[in-house]
Each structure stands twice: as C-alpha cells, then as structure tokens.
Amino acid sequence: MDRVLLLLPNEPTVTMWNAFLIETVCTFMFVMINLLVKTGKTSPTKDGLLCCFSVAWTLLAMITVAGGKSGACLNPAVGIAQTIWGMI
C-alpha cells in the first residue's frame, strides 16, 4: 500500500488546469525528443547508444517535473482523470 501512495500527487493545490498543462508540456517534450531521435535528418550521429540515453534522460526529466503535481503519466487525459479522482 505504501508503494501506491508514492505514485499519487502530494500537492493539495493541484487543479485540473495545472494537471492538464503540465501533462501536455511534458508529453510534448517527450514525444518531440523521440521523433527527433528517430528521424535520420535531424540526428547528428548514427550512434544508437547516444539516442537511447537522450530518450531515457528526457523521460527521467519529465517524470521528475510532473511527478509531484499530476503523477507523471505523460498522457494529458489520464493526468486529468487521475487528478479528478484524487480530488473526490
């Protein structure tokens, strides 16, 4: 049960607008990095390990940014539903 409580947002002042905005920006950043890495024209190197590290670090950063406010699900619809469920 303690593990589940760690995943829930601990901020009592989270609103639906805040959760939507955070989830939208974090999802956009994560998807943008994935698309930039997959496209051969924008990728400056053919090293696959460097691409993997950039995706992993971006995911870690987005989880750190959105984790305390909306639970860091990186899906705006799920973030709003999770916030509404937590408010009830």
N, C-alpha and C positions, 0 to 999 in steps of 0.2 A: 504494500500500500504506500510506503514511503517513496518508492520509485515513481509511482504515478503522480504524487504530489509535486515532485520536482519538475515535471513536464508542464504543469499548469502555470499560467501567468500569476506573478505575485504582486502586481501593481493593482491597487484598488481603483485607480482613476482611469483605467483604460476604457475608452469609448469605442463605439462601432466605427466612427470615422478614423480614429487613431489606428485601430487594428487594420482597417482596410488600407490606409495609406502606407503603413509600414510593410504589410504583406505585399502590396503592389510594387513598391520600390525594390524590395529585396528579391522578389520573383523576377522583376525586370533585369536587375543586375546579374542574377544567377543565369538566366536564360541567355542574356547577351554574351556573357563570357563563354558559355557552351557553344553558341553559334560562331563566335569569333575563333574559337579553337578548332572547330570542325571545318571551317571554310579555309581552303588552301591559299586563297588570295591574301587574306589578312594575317595568316600565320607566318611569322618571320623565320621559323625554324621547323625542321622536319623531325625534331626530337620529340618522341611521344611521351617520354617521362616528364618533360617540362610542361607539356599540355595537361597531363594528369595532375601535376602539382598545382597548376593555376586553377583548375576546376575545384580541386579539394580545398585549397585555401579560400577560394571565394565562397564555397559552401560553408566552411567554418566561420567565416566573417559574417555571412548573412544569418546564420544560426545565433551567433553571439549578439548581433544587433537586434534581431526580432525576438529572441528567446524570452526576455523578461516581460515584454509587452503583449505579444499575441501567441506565444507558444512555438513560433518558428516553424510553421507547417509549410511555408513557401507556396501557398495557394490562397489567394485572397478570399475565395468563397469559404474555404474551410476555416480560415482565420476568423472571419466574421461569425460563423456558426459557433466556433469554439468560444469566442468572447461572449456571445449572447447566452450560450449555455452556462458559462461561468457566472454571468450576472444574475441568472434566475435563482 
